[in-house]
Amino acid sequence: MNLSTGFLTKGTIINQLVASFQQVSEAFELPATPIRHREVNLFRHVDGATNSINENGARKCVFYRPTYARSPISYRRHAPTRRGAHVATRTFDLHAMTILFALLTSLTNALAVALQHIASTSDTKKSSGWKFVVYLFTHPLWLLGWLALCGSLVFQALALHFGPLSVVQPVLVTELIVALVLRQLWLRQSIRMVTWMAAVVTGGGLVIFLVATSPHAHGLAPRSSAWTTPSLVCVALVALLIVLAQRGSPSRKAALFASATAVMWALEATFIKATTDSISALGFWGAFGRWPIYALIIGGILGLLCEQAALHVGPLSVSQPFIVIVDPVVSVALGIWIYHERLRAGAVHLSIGVLAFAVMCAGVVVLTRTAPTSMAADFPRL
């Protein structure tokens, strides 16, 4: 048997298996996901030609003919209908899960800040130095704050695993709105009406931006080399911003350090996404044999250092808007650059999206400038 005959026989067998799978899917009403000549990361798949692990740790499956694999996400049962409806349902499920996990990330981040603030300000003895550190480590609310931070990292990783950067990172702006709710209901602070209006404008601008631009992923797993140039550009930009932040007024320093923080957090989001892909393909311990998890650790440390510097050198009303605004801008750019994510084409949709994003940014600025400057309660906490 020559080589061409061997490939023909193999292709015939695969087509028979695929046809059998499609018949079973239709019989049990299982949704099917089309896969055509692309790298995928599925928990179960049929290998039509090659089966290898790419440089990022994700399983690479190249199919010579259109095949279908059961979706690992959507397990709803549907009445027999066209395959396009199944694909549309699965896409809707992925978008819903992405938004849900992104909102949970915002909630846990805001909750962590509130918990640790309450713990750090409830020391009646006004301890300092190592005594204050010991007090924090023995305070249950402070420890719960760290647990909430860990939860936010998990939720963000899940959101980035299921959806594109261009959706997840902008949705994290809602942390400011969630924080306002917590300050009103839990910390018992009086929030001005103009602040609530700014929160509504921020949320409305975000929703219109996402609907108008409709960010979506390309579906291909990028190679490790795809991170080289974007990472170098981001690190160089962060270094430049840090150097420029050494001089000037406190507000200028806070703005520059905050911008460096936002760039670092945006790059960190790409590392989180790559790490989750490695874990899903190789398992938790197997991911330590790939580079993304180490880039995640280093990027997280650098981001925290920049953030602490921004909060230390200037007012929060300056640093917070820059972090919240610059992060999604850089994240969308990196999503397009590294993951080849796409926004809805058309001058009208892009114009509406840009305008909505500008409105969202204006809402963020007003919200952060009119919100209470501290987290002290205006009336006794229940």
C-alpha positions, -999 to 999 in steps of 0.1 A, spaced: 0 0 0 16 33 -10 14 65 10 -15 81 -8 -36 50 -4 -28 50 33 -40 85 37 -71 78 17 -80 48 38 -74 67 70 -96 96 58 -123 71 49 -123 56 83 -123 90 100 -153 101 79 -172 70 89 -165 76 125 -176 113 122 -208 102 104 -215 77 132 -209 104 158 -232 129 141 -259 102 140 -255 96 177 -255 134 184 -288 138 165 -303 108 182 -295 121 217 -300 157 208 -264 167 217 -250 201 205 -222 198 181 -194 223 176 -178 227 141 -140 225 139 -124 234 106 -86 235 101 -78 252 134 -61 245 167 -85 237 194 -84 229 231 -112 205 239 -115 180 267 -126 153 242 -118 153 205 -113 130 175 -79 133 160 -82 132 122 -46 137 113 -21 150 139 -22 151 177 6 170 194 12 196 222 21 230 210 45 254 226 19 268 250 8 234 263 -25 234 244 -34 203 224 -31 209 187 -56 191 164 -55 196 127 -84 181 107 -83 175 70 -120 174 67 -148 192 87 -155 172 119 -176 178 149 -169 173 186 -192 176 216 -191 209 232 -174 207 267 -195 238 278 -231 235 266 -250 204 278 -285 216 272 -309 194 253 -325 208 222 -351 196 198 -337 184 165 -328 214 144 -302 227 121 -266 225 133 -262 263 131 -287 267 159 -266 244 181 -235 264 174 -254 296 181 -266 283 214 -231 272 225 -218 306 215 -245 323 237 -236 300 266 -199 309 263 -207 346 262 -230 343 292 -203 324 312 -177 349 302 -198 378 315 -208 359 346 -172 351 357 -160 386 348 -188 401 371 -178 377 398 -142 389 395 -154 425 400 -175 414 430 -147 395 447 -122 423 441 -145 449 456 -153 426 485 -116 420 492 -109 458 494 -138 463 518 -128 434 540 -92 443 543 -101 480 549 -124 471 578 -97 448 592 -69 474 590 -90 502 605 -105 482 634 -74 481 655 -83 500 686 -48 498 700 -33 516 669 -5 491 666 24 497 643 53 478 629 54 440 634 26 442 660 3 456 633 14 428 609 6 402 635 -27 418 642 -37 416 605 -26 380 601 -48 371 631 -78 391 620 -104 369 602 -117 397 580 -82 404 567 -77 367 559 -111 366 542 -100 395 521 -71 374 508 -95 346 502 -116 369 481 -86 380 462 -77 344 454 -113 339 443 -111 369 420 -80 354 403 -99 321 398 -129 339 384 -108 360 361 -89 330 348 -122 312 341 -136 343 323 -105 346 302 -105 309 294 -141 311 280 -140 345 264 -118 371 247 -97 397 264 -116 424 246 -147 414 266 -134 404 300 -111 433 308 -136 461 300 -163 443 321 -139 446 351 -148 483 352 -179 472 370 -158 468 401 -162 505 408 -200 502 407 -200 471 429 -177 490 454 -203 518 456 -230 493 465 -209 478 492 -200 512 506 -236 521 508 -251 489 521 -222 475 542 -199 503 551 -229 526 557 -215 555 537 -236 582 521 -231 582 484 -240 614 465 -266 613 437 -240 626 412 -219 596 420 -248 571 414 -255 589 381 -219 585 371 -221 548 379 -252 545 356 -233 563 328 -203 540 333 -224 509 331 -244 521 302 -213 531 282 -198 497 289 -229 478 277 -232 499 245 -195 495 238 -197 457 240 -229 455 220 -217 479 193 -182 464 188 -192 427 196 -156 415 204 -150 379 194 -121 355 194 -105 341 163 -103 306 176 -66 299 170 -42 292 199 -12 315 194 24 303 194 47 313 222 66 336 198 34 357 196 41 371 231 77 381 224 72 415 207 40 426 227 57 417 260 89 436 251 68 466 241 47 465 273 77 461 296 96 489 278 65 512 282 62 503 319 99 511 324 95 544 306 65 554 327 83 545 359 113 566 350 90 596 341 72 591 375 103 599 395 97 636 391 68 660 392 38 667 414 21 639 434 -8 638 409 16 634 380 35 607 397 2 589 406 -10 591 370 22 577 355 25 549 381 -12 541 376 -7 539 338 23 516 343 1 494 365 -27 493 339 -3 482 312 12 455 334 -23 442 344 -33 441 308 -2 420 299 -8 399 330 -43 391 317 -27 375 286 -5 354 309 -35 343 329 -53 332 297 -23 313 285 -18 296 319 -54 284 320 -50 269 285 -19 251 297 -37 238 328 -67 226 308 -45 207 284 -18 194 307 -33 195 342 -22 217 371 12 202 377 19 198 340 15 236 335 47 241 355 66 226 326 55 256 304 64 293 305 30 310 310 27 302 347 62 317 355 54 348 334 21 351 354 40 351 387 66 376 376 40 399 360 18 397 391 47 409 413 56 438 390 20 448 387 15 448 425 47 469 430 35 495 404 0 496 420 14 501 455 36 529 442 7 546 425 -14 545 457 15 557 478 27 588 458 -6 605 450 -44 607 456 -66 577 448 -89 600 427 -60 603 402 -46 568 402 -78 548 401 -92 564 369 -60 558 350 -58 521 361 -95 515 352 -93 533 318 -59 523 305 -63 486 314 -91 478 290 -76 499 262 -43 480 263 -62 447 268 -82 452 237 -50 460 218 -32 429 231 -62 407 224 -61 419 188 -23 416 186 -17 383 203 -50 364 200 -62 379 167 -95 390 183 -118 410 162 -143 438 167 -174 442 145 -165 457 112 -181 489 99 -176 526 105 -209 530 122 -204 502 148 -168 513 155 -178 549 159 -206 540 183 -182 518 202 -155 545 205 -181 571 216 -196 547 242 -161 539 255 -154 576 259 -187 581 277 -177 552 300 -144 568 307 -161 601 316 -183 583 339 -153 566 356 -136 600 361 -167 616 377 -174 585 398 -139 583 413 -138 621 419 -172 623 436 -170 591 456 -161 594 494 -123 599 498 -122 573 526 -141 543 537 -151 557 570 -188 551 579 -210 582 580 -233 564 604 -228 533 626 -224 500 607 -250 474 614 
